[in-house]
Amino acid sequence: MRREELLDAAEELLADQGSSALTLAAVAERAGCSKGGLLYHFSTKEALIKSMVERLIEEFDELVAAQGRDTYTKNYLAATFAAVRSGRLRRWAVVTGASGNLYLLAPLREAMARWHREGLESEPDPAAAQIVRLACEGLWDVASHDPGLYDDGHYAELEQRLLDLLSA
């Protein structure tokens, strides 16, 4: 059993049944492997949650890097909307909600600080860049708790308005 499949199974379990259902035995059952197979990769529930958080951060960093826009904030903005449209943000709410432990969320706090500082000094308007990044955080929060609130047209309009703010 691959490590990624175990992380997928844990995320699915969280999404389907909530954090109280997240046990190593339940994850192993969901993944179709033995508990020993799971323990080979994750010795504790905390190690499993920490790995889920780290994977989410890594995936978002890759999404930002893949955007190819001219500033970090524009890449961050495009990555945020790509994540919203794909439903990836729901995973963030599920995984971070499962933690309940500040130690396990430390990598996320560090990533958030990095995302909000990255390349700020090279932005044409650093204050506008900060506003756009903070708006992305608000969008993440709303979209993760109510994924159907906005349709694609509304997202496109919001994204364009935020891009306009960066160009003003």
Backbone bond lengths (Angstrom), bond angles and torsions (degrees), N, CA, C in turn:
res aa  C-N    CA-C-N  psi(-1)  N-CA   C-N-CA  omega(-1)  CA-C   N-CA-C  phi
1 M - - - 1.457 - - 1.521 107.78 -
2 R 1.287 115.11 130.85 1.457 120.71 179.44 1.520 111.18 -80.78
3 R 1.307 114.26 149.29 1.453 122.07 -179.76 1.541 111.31 -56.95
4 E 1.324 116.45 -43.00 1.467 120.77 -179.21 1.534 111.69 -62.44
5 E 1.302 117.05 -37.43 1.471 120.74 178.65 1.527 110.86 -65.55
6 L 1.320 116.05 -35.73 1.464 119.65 177.39 1.528 110.87 -68.42
7 L 1.325 116.55 -40.56 1.463 119.80 176.85 1.528 110.67 -64.53
8 D 1.337 116.93 -40.50 1.467 120.71 176.37 1.528 110.58 -59.78
9 A 1.327 116.03 -45.14 1.464 120.45 -179.11 1.524 110.78 -62.23
10 A 1.328 116.82 -40.19 1.467 120.54 179.51 1.528 110.36 -65.63
11 E 1.333 117.35 -42.69 1.468 120.22 178.60 1.524 111.08 -64.22
12 E 1.320 116.85 -41.76 1.471 120.49 178.83 1.526 110.40 -62.25
13 L 1.315 116.37 -43.28 1.459 121.02 179.08 1.526 110.53 -60.94
14 L 1.316 116.59 -44.50 1.462 120.51 177.99 1.525 111.06 -61.22
15 A 1.324 116.36 -45.68 1.466 120.37 -178.36 1.522 111.50 -64.52
16 D 1.324 116.77 -38.40 1.463 121.43 -176.31 1.525 113.58 -79.61
17 Q 1.350 116.37 -38.64 1.457 119.22 -168.89 1.527 114.94 -125.66
18 G 1.324 117.98 -7.18 1.457 120.19 178.51 1.515 113.72 88.58
19 S 1.330 115.08 171.82 1.460 120.70 -172.74 1.520 113.88 -67.24
20 S 1.309 117.61 -26.65 1.472 118.33 179.93 1.526 111.89 -68.10
21 A 1.330 116.76 -21.01 1.473 120.35 -179.99 1.519 112.53 -86.42
22 L 1.331 117.69 -8.13 1.457 120.63 -176.75 1.528 110.43 -78.10
23 T 1.302 114.58 97.08 1.463 121.61 172.29 1.524 106.91 -127.36
24 L 1.308 116.39 158.91 1.466 119.43 179.26 1.522 110.85 -62.03
25 A 1.315 116.72 -39.55 1.465 119.83 179.47 1.525 111.10 -63.55
26 A 1.325 116.73 -41.70 1.473 120.57 -179.70 1.522 111.31 -67.35
27 V 1.317 117.16 -38.33 1.463 120.53 178.19 1.517 109.79 -66.13
28 A 1.327 117.06 -44.26 1.460 120.27 178.49 1.530 110.73 -60.47
29 E 1.314 116.40 -43.67 1.471 120.23 178.40 1.522 110.87 -62.19
30 R 1.336 117.12 -45.58 1.466 121.53 179.91 1.530 110.54 -61.44
31 A 1.336 116.41 -37.65 1.465 121.28 -178.32 1.525 112.44 -80.35
32 G 1.331 116.33 -13.29 1.461 119.75 -179.31 1.515 113.06 74.35
33 C 1.331 115.23 37.28 1.465 119.02 177.51 1.522 108.57 -134.61
34 S 1.310 114.92 173.76 1.462 119.34 177.99 1.523 109.65 -78.26
35 K 1.311 115.42 159.61 1.458 118.86 176.92 1.529 109.44 -63.45
36 G 1.328 116.38 -34.00 1.464 120.51 176.62 1.520 112.06 -62.02
37 G 1.333 116.01 -38.02 1.464 120.10 176.85 1.521 111.57 -63.33
38 L 1.320 115.09 -38.62 1.463 119.91 177.05 1.525 110.14 -68.44
39 L 1.320 116.54 -43.46 1.464 120.78 -178.46 1.523 112.43 -64.39
40 Y 1.320 117.59 -24.39 1.464 121.34 176.00 1.531 109.74 -60.13
41 H 1.330 116.83 -37.52 1.457 121.62 -178.31 1.532 113.01 -94.26
42 F 1.325 116.99 -35.00 1.464 121.83 -175.11 1.523 108.49 -136.16
43 S 1.318 115.82 108.16 1.463 119.58 -174.81 1.524 113.17 -75.55
44 T 1.335 116.95 -19.19 1.460 120.75 -179.72 1.532 109.59 -143.27
45 K 1.300 115.17 163.90 1.464 120.79 174.42 1.524 110.20 -61.42
46 E 1.317 116.77 -37.82 1.459 121.14 179.21 1.524 110.78 -63.33
47 A 1.318 117.41 -40.45 1.470 120.87 177.89 1.525 110.42 -64.06
48 L 1.306 116.89 -37.12 1.463 121.72 177.44 1.538 110.57 -64.59
49 I 1.320 117.16 -48.14 1.466 121.14 -179.79 1.530 110.08 -63.60
50 K 1.316 117.40 -44.68 1.462 121.12 179.52 1.531 110.10 -59.32
51 S 1.310 117.13 -40.46 1.466 120.63 178.52 1.523 111.63 -67.26
52 M 1.335 117.57 -35.76 1.465 119.84 176.49 1.520 110.44 -64.63
53 V 1.333 117.15 -43.31 1.463 121.30 179.08 1.527 109.64 -63.19
54 E 1.326 117.42 -45.94 1.463 121.03 -179.68 1.525 111.57 -62.65
55 R 1.330 117.76 -36.96 1.458 120.68 178.65 1.529 110.77 -66.48
56 L 1.318 117.52 -41.33 1.463 120.51 178.13 1.527 111.10 -60.58
57 I 1.317 116.45 -42.24 1.464 121.16 179.00 1.527 110.17 -63.69
58 E 1.305 116.40 -46.86 1.463 121.14 179.90 1.531 111.12 -60.38
59 E 1.321 116.58 -44.00 1.465 119.92 179.53 1.523 111.47 -63.55
60 F 1.331 117.41 -39.35 1.455 118.87 179.44 1.524 110.73 -69.83
61 D 1.332 117.34 -40.12 1.462 119.76 175.84 1.532 110.83 -57.80
62 E 1.316 116.93 -42.16 1.466 121.05 178.12 1.529 111.00 -64.97
63 L 1.309 116.89 -38.85 1.456 121.00 179.00 1.539 110.78 -65.36
64 V 1.318 116.99 -41.56 1.462 120.87 176.81 1.528 109.60 -61.93
65 A 1.322 117.02 -47.86 1.467 121.55 -177.79 1.526 112.21 -62.77
66 A 1.313 117.02 -29.62 1.467 120.94 -176.32 1.522 113.72 -79.15
67 Q 1.317 118.60 -7.25 1.458 120.68 -172.79 1.520 113.86 -74.80
68 G 1.306 118.94 -35.06 1.456 121.83 175.44 1.524 116.49 67.98
69 R 1.316 117.24 23.77 1.475 120.10 175.98 1.529 108.97 -82.25
70 D 1.313 116.92 176.22 1.464 119.57 -172.84 1.531 115.37 -84.40
71 T 1.318 119.29 -14.17 1.468 120.81 175.71 1.521 109.35 -133.74
72 Y 1.321 114.20 157.83 1.458 118.85 179.47 1.523 111.03 -60.57
73 T 1.330 117.51 -40.83 1.460 119.55 -178.22 1.518 111.43 -63.77
74 K 1.314 118.30 -39.76 1.467 120.15 176.77 1.529 110.80 -65.10
75 N 1.320 117.49 -37.47 1.471 120.82 175.13 1.523 110.90 -64.46
76 Y 1.328 115.59 -43.11 1.461 121.94 179.79 1.528 110.48 -62.97
77 L 1.330 115.38 -42.86 1.459 121.07 178.34 1.530 111.00 -62.67
78 A 1.324 116.85 -48.94 1.466 120.87 179.79 1.528 111.13 -62.67
79 A 1.325 116.80 -40.05 1.464 120.45 178.97 1.523 111.09 -65.46
80 T 1.328 116.53 -39.61 1.463 120.16 178.41 1.526 110.59 -61.21
81 F 1.320 116.95 -47.70 1.460 119.43 -179.51 1.528 111.52 -67.80
82 A 1.314 117.60 -34.14 1.470 120.34 175.44 1.527 109.94 -63.67
83 A 1.325 116.18 -41.69 1.466 120.24 179.27 1.522 111.28 -66.84
84 V 1.324 116.63 -40.23 1.463 120.21 178.94 1.523 110.04 -63.02
85 R 1.325 116.33 -48.75 1.467 120.45 -176.76 1.527 112.19 -64.78
86 S 1.326 117.25 -29.92 1.467 120.54 -177.73 1.530 112.59 -85.04
87 G 1.327 117.15 -12.52 1.457 120.14 -176.78 1.517 113.47 87.39
88 R 1.322 117.95 3.21 1.466 120.59 -178.99 1.518 113.11 -61.76
89 L 1.316 117.15 -30.38 1.456 118.83 -176.56 1.518 112.63 -64.99
90 R 1.314 116.94 -27.70 1.472 119.85 176.98 1.521 109.58 -57.85
91 R 1.329 116.22 -36.97 1.464 120.61 178.25 1.520 110.68 -61.54
92 W 1.329 117.40 -38.46 1.459 120.39 179.49 1.520 110.94 -60.16
93 A 1.307 116.37 -47.61 1.461 120.30 -178.26 1.524 110.32 -62.08
94 V 1.310 115.87 -41.66 1.459 120.45 -177.74 1.523 111.03 -66.31
95 V 1.321 116.41 -48.42 1.460 120.19 -176.56 1.525 111.74 -68.82
96 T 1.313 117.52 -47.27 1.460 118.58 -178.58 1.523 111.38 -68.41
97 G 1.310 116.65 -31.72 1.458 120.15 176.40 1.516 112.37 -66.60
98 A 1.312 116.34 -28.98 1.468 120.81 -178.91 1.510 111.94 -74.09
99 S 1.296 116.78 -24.63 1.447 119.35 -172.40 1.520 112.35 -67.38
100 G 1.325 116.71 -64.51 1.459 119.11 -177.79 1.522 112.79 64.00
101 N 1.315 116.69 9.72 1.449 121.54 -175.50 1.524 107.74 -130.70
102 L 1.320 117.73 117.18 1.458 121.12 -176.38 1.517 112.52 -59.84
103 Y 1.330 117.20 -33.60 1.469 120.73 178.29 1.526 110.37 -61.27
104 L 1.325 116.93 -41.86 1.455 120.65 -177.80 1.523 111.96 -70.86
105 L 1.321 116.33 -25.20 1.461 120.16 179.15 1.532 112.42 -92.60
106 A 1.326 117.95 0.65 1.465 121.13 179.82 1.531 112.10 -55.21
107 P 1.327 119.30 -43.64 1.473 117.74 178.04 1.530 112.67 -60.73
108 L 1.306 117.49 -33.45 1.464 120.56 178.57 1.530 110.51 -69.97
109 R 1.320 117.27 -42.36 1.464 120.07 177.14 1.529 110.76 -60.26
110 E 1.332 116.11 -41.75 1.467 120.72 179.10 1.532 110.61 -65.34
111 A 1.323 117.27 -41.78 1.463 120.90 179.14 1.520 110.65 -65.27
112 M 1.321 117.20 -41.93 1.469 120.47 179.65 1.531 110.14 -61.38
113 A 1.317 116.85 -43.19 1.462 119.90 178.18 1.524 110.15 -62.11
114 R 1.317 116.97 -42.88 1.467 120.92 178.66 1.522 110.86 -63.82
115 W 1.336 117.55 -45.36 1.463 120.99 -179.01 1.523 111.42 -61.47
116 H 1.321 117.25 -32.47 1.461 120.17 -177.35 1.530 113.15 -88.13
117 R 1.321 116.68 -9.49 1.467 120.15 176.36 1.525 112.34 -106.11
118 E 1.323 116.64 -26.18 1.466 123.04 -173.31 1.527 111.94 -51.25
119 G 1.322 116.07 121.49 1.449 122.14 172.40 1.517 116.29 61.68
120 L 1.310 117.60 12.90 1.463 120.12 -175.54 1.531 111.65 -61.22
121 E 1.322 116.13 -38.25 1.470 119.40 -177.91 1.529 112.51 -67.73
122 S 1.326 117.84 -20.18 1.469 119.98 -179.52 1.534 112.73 -96.75
123 E 1.314 116.64 0.73 1.465 120.20 177.89 1.529 109.56 -73.69
124 P 1.337 118.08 142.20 1.472 120.16 177.70 1.533 112.57 -57.93
125 D 1.325 116.80 -37.18 1.466 121.99 178.38 1.529 107.54 -134.66
126 P 1.340 117.49 91.32 1.465 120.51 -176.52 1.527 114.24 -56.39
127 A 1.337 117.65 -35.92 1.470 119.62 179.84 1.523 110.43 -66.55
128 A 1.329 118.06 -43.18 1.469 120.94 177.44 1.525 109.72 -63.31
129 A 1.326 116.79 -38.97 1.467 120.19 178.63 1.525 110.76 -62.11
130 Q 1.323 116.92 -41.90 1.463 120.26 177.56 1.525 110.95 -63.50
131 I 1.324 117.23 -42.22 1.462 120.72 179.43 1.522 110.33 -61.62
132 V 1.315 117.35 -43.33 1.474 121.05 179.70 1.523 110.64 -64.96
133 R 1.312 117.78 -43.07 1.472 120.29 178.95 1.527 110.78 -63.11
134 L 1.333 116.73 -40.45 1.465 119.74 177.62 1.526 111.29 -67.78
135 A 1.323 116.87 -37.32 1.470 119.73 175.69 1.528 110.13 -62.16
136 C 1.322 116.70 -37.57 1.474 120.29 176.73 1.525 110.43 -61.04
137 E 1.318 116.76 -40.57 1.468 120.28 178.40 1.519 110.70 -62.14
138 G 1.332 116.27 -42.30 1.462 119.63 177.56 1.515 111.42 -63.22
139 L 1.319 116.29 -41.13 1.462 120.59 177.67 1.517 110.74 -62.54
140 W 1.338 116.49 -42.87 1.465 120.27 177.69 1.517 110.24 -55.55
141 D 1.318 115.23 -47.85 1.461 119.95 -176.37 1.522 111.21 -62.92
142 V 1.317 116.97 -48.65 1.462 120.93 -178.69 1.527 110.74 -64.60
143 A 1.332 116.51 -47.25 1.469 120.33 -176.79 1.520 112.70 -67.63
144 S 1.322 117.03 -30.16 1.459 118.62 179.97 1.524 112.03 -74.11
145 H 1.327 116.61 -27.76 1.461 119.99 -179.84 1.523 113.62 -94.12
146 D 1.328 116.62 -23.29 1.461 120.48 178.47 1.531 108.56 -142.96
147 P 1.345 116.80 76.32 1.463 120.39 -173.54 1.529 114.54 -59.92
148 G 1.291 119.25 -23.51 1.453 121.23 -177.45 1.524 114.15 -95.75
149 L 1.313 117.51 7.21 1.457 120.67 -175.55 1.526 112.21 -61.14
150 Y 1.322 116.98 -42.74 1.462 121.00 -178.20 1.523 110.02 -117.37
151 D 1.333 115.60 149.77 1.463 119.60 175.18 1.527 109.20 -97.15
152 D 1.336 116.48 176.54 1.467 120.89 -177.26 1.521 112.45 -59.49
153 G 1.317 117.59 -37.28 1.457 120.59 179.08 1.516 112.27 -62.14
154 H 1.327 115.25 -42.19 1.461 119.65 179.35 1.527 110.14 -66.89
155 Y 1.334 116.88 -40.84 1.466 119.96 177.51 1.518 110.71 -61.63
156 A 1.324 117.21 -41.93 1.465 120.70 179.66 1.528 110.52 -62.16
157 E 1.318 116.37 -40.76 1.466 120.43 178.66 1.527 111.22 -65.20
158 L 1.327 116.42 -44.42 1.466 119.84 178.73 1.525 111.19 -62.82
159 E 1.322 116.11 -43.73 1.462 119.99 -179.54 1.531 110.44 -61.62
160 Q 1.325 116.83 -43.73 1.463 120.17 179.84 1.528 111.57 -63.87
161 R 1.312 116.85 -40.92 1.468 119.71 179.29 1.529 110.69 -63.13
162 L 1.320 116.44 -38.77 1.471 119.76 178.27 1.529 111.16 -69.47
163 L 1.323 116.71 -38.24 1.470 120.03 174.29 1.529 110.79 -62.43
164 D 1.322 116.08 -40.61 1.468 120.83 177.96 1.525 110.45 -60.68
165 L 1.323 116.94 -38.93 1.456 120.55 178.89 1.534 110.35 -61.88
166 L 1.326 116.04 -38.57 1.461 119.95 178.98 1.522 112.16 -69.91
167 S 1.322 116.99 -26.24 1.466 121.21 -177.59 1.524 112.77 -91.47
168 A 1.319 116.83 -11.50 1.475 120.01 -175.82 1.511 112.08 -67.97
